[in-house]
């Protein structure tokens, strides 16, 4: 009878209303593009590795493993290891599991709470209490009961609380996706930076070799009386300055190797085996440009911010329900006997009751808690808008960088070629005595700068491409590897 009553009460509670706002996801921004001007269909090109033109394809989907578009087996292997061993993903997965368990725990409030009690007492009483002081009695008193209680969720406070906890789990789900995207993007960026540093070191070494040869020529000319001591010293100073830049580049390369090793989940002494060079990376020819209306669905940070907004909305309902009556149903069934064997055969005793609690005066606490929840919702809404604006800014920055840096690489390549031609002519003229050494030195300096800048511009195009994939959300909706392979560690 008690169980039947509680079941009916449960159905009535679940059919009731839920106070507070019903959450609706914010609409996508009413914009048609990422930049004020119309997006160019493709980028500029340069006749050098990594200088190919890239075409923008509006609405093109993003692969879940977007880094494979660089066609680098070493990069693919390193990211696979990082996804398996990096502790940041383990932490994010464990936090998600915690949030999911909290959801399951919160659902328990929609079921009756049932407890069992059992007690046994050995007693001796005096007959004096009954007018016979010479008599006494010893007996064992055993009591057992089953108690049930159920809080009717008439105004939906518990349903709103469950909604809030579910929103927290959704937040953690997208935090996991954000951690995945951040990790893979950091590995790609670090690999490209390593390739850039190796290219800069190689270019610097080429310059050092050329300057050493030039110093040898000047030294022979000086020995023969064909040039001045000042020219030899100036060339020696130039060579020393170039050599001084090499240790700094080598230090950066070593630090980049340590970073890649750490991203792979290793200690610095366990250096990775993969190495990266610009010549072994391919620049993706087609680049996706997601529609602005889709970007809010693709970015994990926007989805996480929306989940936070949903949680804040549900908490307004919880605070509102706390101001309304709380109805509790209760019941018990049990027995008290002198012989424990009769505990389940006696007539038994039972009770059924209902209670109502209505807050009347709490010093304004509940009202201010509701206002605080509403303020938290306003803050979450503002943070959501800020996250959306930042996401659109990221995409706009990446698109502009792709266009500008492609033009920059073409210009740097022309500048390097012009500087190389000028240097070759200056060396011939100097050997013929047509120019002084300061003119040759100026040509050497110009070529060195142009050569290094061209190498940096090459690497920048790869970095810009990776930044665009990251800004567009990284294609997490096209993969399930992290969720399926989530380690169930103790």
C-alpha positions in Angstrom: 0.0 0.0 0.0 2.8 2.4 0.9 4.8 1.5 -2.2 1.7 2.1 -4.4 1.1 5.5 -2.8 4.6 6.5 -3.3 4.5 5.4 -7.0 1.4 7.5 -7.6 3.1 10.4 -5.9 6.1 10.0 -8.1 4.1 10.2 -11.2 2.2 13.2 -10.0 5.5 15.0 -9.2 7.1 14.2 -12.5 4.0 15.5 -14.3 4.1 18.8 -12.4 5.6 22.0 -13.6 9.2 23.1 -13.3 9.7 26.7 -12.2 12.4 28.9 -13.6 13.3 29.5 -17.3 13.4 26.8 -19.9 16.8 26.9 -21.5 17.0 27.6 -25.2 20.4 27.7 -27.0 21.4 31.1 -28.2 20.9 31.8 -31.9 23.9 31.9 -34.1 25.3 35.4 -34.9 23.5 37.0 -37.8 26.7 37.6 -39.8 27.6 36.2 -43.2 31.4 36.4 -43.1 34.5 36.7 -40.9 36.0 39.9 -42.5 34.5 43.1 -43.8 35.8 42.5 -47.2 34.9 39.5 -49.4 37.1 36.5 -48.9 39.6 35.9 -51.7 39.2 32.4 -53.4 42.8 31.5 -53.0 46.2 32.7 -51.7 49.2 34.0 -53.6 51.9 31.4 -54.6 55.7 31.3 -54.6 58.0 28.9 -56.5 59.5 27.3 -53.3 58.6 24.4 -51.1 55.6 25.4 -49.0 54.8 28.3 -51.4 51.9 26.7 -53.2 48.6 28.5 -53.6 45.9 27.4 -51.2 42.2 27.5 -52.2 39.5 28.3 -49.7 36.4 26.1 -49.9 33.4 27.5 -48.2 31.4 24.9 -46.2 34.1 22.2 -46.6 34.1 19.7 -43.7 37.1 19.3 -41.5 38.6 15.8 -41.0 38.9 14.6 -37.5 42.6 14.0 -38.0 43.3 17.2 -39.9 47.0 17.1 -39.2 47.3 14.2 -41.7 46.8 16.7 -44.5 50.5 17.7 -43.9 51.4 14.2 -45.1 54.1 13.7 -42.5 54.3 10.1 -41.1 56.5 11.5 -38.3 53.9 14.0 -37.2 51.1 11.4 -37.4 53.1 9.0 -35.2 54.0 11.7 -32.6 50.4 12.9 -32.3 49.2 9.3 -31.9 51.7 8.9 -29.0 50.7 12.2 -27.5 47.0 11.2 -27.5 47.8 8.0 -25.8 50.3 9.2 -23.2 49.7 12.9 -22.4 48.3 13.3 -18.9 46.2 16.3 -19.8 43.8 14.1 -21.8 43.7 11.5 -18.9 42.7 14.3 -16.5 40.0 15.6 -18.9 38.6 12.1 -19.4 38.6 11.4 -15.7 36.8 14.7 -15.0 34.2 13.8 -17.6 33.6 10.4 -16.0 33.2 12.1 -12.6 30.6 14.5 -14.1 28.7 11.6 -15.6 28.6 9.7 -12.3 27.3 12.9 -10.7 24.4 12.9 -13.2 23.6 9.2 -12.3 23.8 10.0 -8.6 21.5 13.0 -9.0 18.8 10.9 -10.6 18.5 9.0 -7.4 16.4 11.8 -5.9 13.4 10.8 -8.1 13.1 7.4 -6.3 11.8 6.8 -2.7 14.4 6.6 0.0 14.1 3.3 1.8 16.0 2.4 5.0 15.8 -0.6 7.3 16.3 -0.5 11.1 16.9 -3.4 13.4 17.7 -3.3 17.1 17.8 -5.8 20.0 18.0 -4.9 23.7 18.4 -7.2 26.7 16.6 -5.7 29.8 15.9 -6.3 33.4 13.0 -4.5 35.0 12.0 -4.3 38.7 8.5 -5.1 39.8 8.5 -2.1 42.1 7.1 0.0 39.2 4.1 -2.3 39.3 3.7 -2.5 43.1 5.6 -5.7 43.6 9.1 -4.8 44.7 10.2 -8.4 45.3 9.8 -9.4 41.7 11.9 -8.7 38.6 11.8 -9.7 35.0 14.6 -10.2 32.4 13.7 -10.2 28.7 15.0 -9.4 25.2 13.2 -6.8 23.2 13.8 -6.9 19.4 12.5 -4.2 17.0 12.6 -4.1 13.2 11.1 -1.6 10.8 11.2 -0.5 7.1 11.0 3.2 6.6 10.3 5.0 3.4 10.2 8.7 2.5 9.7 10.6 -0.8 10.0 14.3 -1.5 7.4 15.4 -4.1 9.1 17.4 -6.8 6.0 19.4 -7.3 7.7 22.6 -8.5 10.6 20.9 -10.4 13.4 22.0 -8.1 15.0 18.5 -8.3 14.5 18.4 -12.1 16.2 21.7 -12.5 19.1 20.4 -10.3 19.4 17.4 -12.5 19.3 19.7 -15.5 22.2 21.7 -14.0 24.3 18.6 -13.3 23.7 17.3 -16.8 24.9 20.7 -18.2 28.0 20.3 -16.1 28.6 16.9 -17.7 28.1 18.5 -21.1 30.6 21.2 -20.2 33.2 18.6 -19.2 32.5 16.7 -22.5 33.5 19.8 -24.5 36.4 20.5 -22.1 37.7 17.1 -23.2 37.3 18.1 -26.8 39.1 21.4 -26.1 42.0 19.5 -24.4 42.2 17.2 -27.4 42.3 20.1 -29.9 44.8 22.1 -27.8 47.1 19.1 -27.5 47.1 18.2 -31.2 47.4 21.8 -32.2 50.4 22.3 -29.9 52.1 19.2 -31.3 51.6 20.5 -34.8 52.8 24.0 -34.0 55.9 22.7 -32.1 56.8 20.4 -35.0 56.5 23.2 -37.5 58.6 25.4 -35.2 61.3 22.7 -35.0 61.3 22.4 -38.8 61.6 26.2 -39.0 64.6 26.3 -36.6 66.3 23.5 -38.4 65.9 25.4 -41.7 67.2 28.6 -40.0 70.2 26.7 -38.6 71.0 25.2 -42.0 70.7 28.7 -43.6 72.9 30.2 -41.0 75.5 27.5 -41.5 75.4 28.2 -45.2 76.0 31.9 -44.6 78.9 31.0 -42.1 80.5 28.8 -44.8 80.2 31.5 -47.4 81.6 34.2 -45.1 84.4 31.9 -44.0 85.4 31.5 -47.7 85.2 35.2 -48.2 87.4 35.8 -45.2 90.0 33.3 -46.6 90.0 35.2 -49.9 90.5 38.6 -48.1 93.2 37.1 -46.0 95.1 35.9 -49.1 94.6 39.3 -50.7 95.9 41.0 -47.6 98.9 38.8 -47.6 99.6 39.8 -51.2 99.0 43.4 -50.4 95.8 43.5 -52.5 93.4 44.7 -49.7 93.6 46.5 -46.4 93.7 45.1 -42.9 90.5 46.9 -42.1 88.6 44.8 -44.8 89.9 41.6 -43.2 88.9 42.7 -39.7 85.4 43.8 -41.0 84.8 40.4 -42.6 86.0 38.7 -39.4 83.6 40.7 -37.4 80.8 39.9 -39.8 81.6 36.2 -39.6 81.7 36.3 -35.8 78.4 38.1 -35.6 76.8 35.4 -37.8 78.4 32.6 -35.7 77.0 34.2 -32.6 73.4 33.7 -33.8 73.9 30.0 -34.2 74.0 29.0 -30.5 70.7 30.9 -29.9 69.0 29.0 -32.7 70.5 25.7 -31.4 69.2 26.5 -27.9 65.7 27.1 -29.2 65.8 23.9 -31.2 66.8 21.9 -28.1 64.0 23.5 -26.1 61.6 22.7 -28.9 62.7 19.1 -28.7 62.0 19.1 -25.0 58.6 20.6 -25.6 57.7 17.9 -28.1 58.9 15.2 -25.8 56.8 16.6 -22.9 53.7 16.8 -25.2 54.3 13.1 -26.0 53.9 12.4 -22.3 57.6 11.7 -21.8 60.3 13.1 -19.5 63.0 15.3 -21.1 65.6 12.5 -20.9 63.3 10.2 -23.0 63.6 12.3 -26.2 61.3 11.4 -29.1 62.8 9.8 -32.2 60.9 11.9 -34.7 62.5 14.9 -36.3 60.9 17.5 -38.5 62.0 19.4 -41.6 60.1 21.8 -43.8 61.0 19.7 -46.9 59.1 16.8 -45.4 55.9 18.7 -44.8 53.3 19.3 -47.5 51.1 22.4 -47.5 47.4 21.4 -47.8 46.0 22.8 -51.1 42.4 23.1 -50.1 41.4 24.9 -46.9 37.9 24.7 -45.3 36.0 27.8 -44.4 33.1 26.9 -42.2 29.9 29.0 -42.4 29.6 31.4 -39.6 26.3 29.8 -38.5 28.2 26.5 -38.1 31.2 27.8 -36.2 29.2 28.1 -32.9 28.5 24.4 -33.2 32.0 23.4 -34.1 34.1 25.2 -31.5 34.4 23.3 -28.3 34.9 26.4 -26.2 31.6 27.9 -27.5 29.8 24.6 -26.7 31.4 24.6 -23.2 30.3 28.2 -22.7 26.8 27.3 -23.8 26.7 24.4 -21.3 27.8 26.9 -18.5 24.9 29.1 -19.6 22.5 26.2 -19.4 23.7 25.3 -15.9 23.2 28.9 -14.8 19.7 28.9 -16.2 18.8 25.7 -14.3 20.2 27.1 -11.1 17.6 30.0 -11.4 14.9 27.3 -11.4 16.5 25.6 -8.3 16.6 28.9 -6.4 13.0 29.6 -7.3 11.8 26.2 -6.2 13.5 26.6 -2.9 11.1 29.5 -2.1 8.1 27.3 -2.6 6.5 24.5 -0.4 8.3 21.2 0.0 6.0 18.2 0.3 7.3 14.9 1.8 5.5 11.6 2.0 6.6 9.0 4.5 5.7 5.6 5.7 7.0 2.8 7.9 6.2 -0.8 8.7 7.7 -2.9 11.5 7.3 -4.9 14.6 8.5 -5.1 18.2 8.6 -8.6 19.8 10.1 -10.5 22.8 11.1 -13.5 20.6 13.2 -12.6 17.6 11.7 -15.6 15.7 8.3 -13.8 15.8 9.7 -10.6 14.3 8.2 -11.3 10.9 5.1 -13.2 12.0 3.6 -10.8 14.5 0.7 -8.3 13.7 3.2 -5.5 12.9 2.8 -1.8 13.2 2.7 0.8 10.4 2.3 4.5 9.7 1.7 6.7 6.7 2.2 10.5 6.8 2.7 13.6 4.8 4.5 16.8 5.6 4.7 20.3 4.1 7.4 22.8 4.8 6.9 26.4 3.5 9.7 28.9 4.1 8.1 32.0 5.8 11.0 34.1 7.0 14.8 33.5 6.5 16.0 37.0 6.6 15.7 37.5 2.8 18.2 34.6 2.1 16.1 32.8 -0.4 15.2 35.9 -2.4 18.8 37.0 -2.6 19.9 33.5 -3.6 17.5 33.7 -6.5 18.8 37.1 -7.5 22.3 35.8 -7.2 21.4 32.9 -9.6 19.9 35.4 -12.0 23.1 37.5 -11.9 25.2 34.4 -12.5 23.0 33.7 -15.6 23.6 37.2 -16.9 27.4 36.7 -16.4 27.3 33.4 -18.2 25.4 35.0 -21.1 27.9 37.8 -21.4 30.8 35.3 -21.2 29.1 33.2 -23.9 28.9 36.2 -26.2 32.5 37.1 -25.5 33.6 33.5 -26.4 31.7 33.7 -29.7 33.3 37.0 -30.6 36.7 35.6 -29.8 36.1 32.5 -31.9 35.1 34.7 -34.9 38.2 36.8 -34.3 40.4 33.7 -34.3 39.1 32.6 -37.7 39.4 36.2 -39.1 43.0 36.4 -37.9 43.8 33.0 -39.4 42.3 33.9 -42.8 44.1 37.2 -42.9 47.3 35.6 -42.0 47.0 33.0 -44.7 46.5 35.7 -47.3 49.1 38.1 -46.1 51.8 35.6 -45.3 51.4 34.0 -48.7 52.1 37.4 -50.3 54.9 37.9 -47.8 56.6 34.6 -48.8 56.5 35.5 -52.4 58.0 38.9 -51.6 60.7 37.4 -49.4 61.6 34.9 -52.1 62.0 37.7 -54.6 64.0 39.7 -52.1 66.3 36.7 -51.4 66.9 36.1 -55.1 67.6 39.8 -55.7 69.9 39.9 -52.8 71.8 36.8 -54.0 72.2 38.3 -57.5 73.4 41.5 -56.0 75.9 39.7 -53.7 77.3 37.7 -56.7 77.7 40.9 -58.7 79.3 42.8 -55.8 81.8 40.0 -55.2 82.8 40.1 -58.9 83.1 43.9 -58.8 85.1 43.8 -55.6 87.5 41.3 -57.0 87.9 43.5 -60.1 88.5 46.5 -57.8 85.3 48.3 -59.0 83.8 48.8 -55.5 85.2 49.0 -52.0 84.7 46.4 -49.3 82.0 48.3 -47.4 79.7 47.9 -50.5 80.4 44.2 -50.6 79.8 43.9 -46.8 76.4 45.7 -47.2 75.4 43.2 -50.0 76.4 40.3 -47.7 74.3 41.6 -44.8 71.3 42.1 -47.1 71.5 38.6 -48.4 71.8 37.0 -45.0 68.7 38.8 -43.7 66.7 38.0 -46.8 67.7 34.3 -46.7 66.7 33.9 -43.0 63.4 35.8 -43.5 62.5 33.6 -46.5 63.0 30.5 -44.3 60.8 31.9 -41.6 58.2 32.9 -44.1 58.0 29.3 -45.4 57.4 27.9 -41.9 54.8 30.6 -41.2 52.6 29.4 -44.0 52.4 25.9 -42.3 51.7 27.5 -39.0 48.9 29.7 -40.4 47.3 26.6 -41.9 47.3 24.8 -38.6 45.9 27.9 -36.9 43.0 27.9 -39.3 42.1 24.3 -38.5 42.3 25.0 -34.8 40.2 28.1 -35.1 37.5 26.2 -36.9 37.2 23.6 -34.2 39.5 20.9 -35.4 36.9 18.5 -36.8 36.2 16.8 -33.5 32.7 15.8 -34.7 34.3 13.5 -37.3 36.1 11.4 -34.8 35.5 9.2 -31.7 39.0 8.0 -30.9 39.3 9.7 -27.5 35.9 8.7 -26.3 36.2 5.1 -27.4 39.8 4.7 -26.2 39.3 6.5 -22.9 41.5 4.7 -20.4 39.6 3.3 -17.4 42.5 3.7 -14.9 41.9 3.2 -11.2 
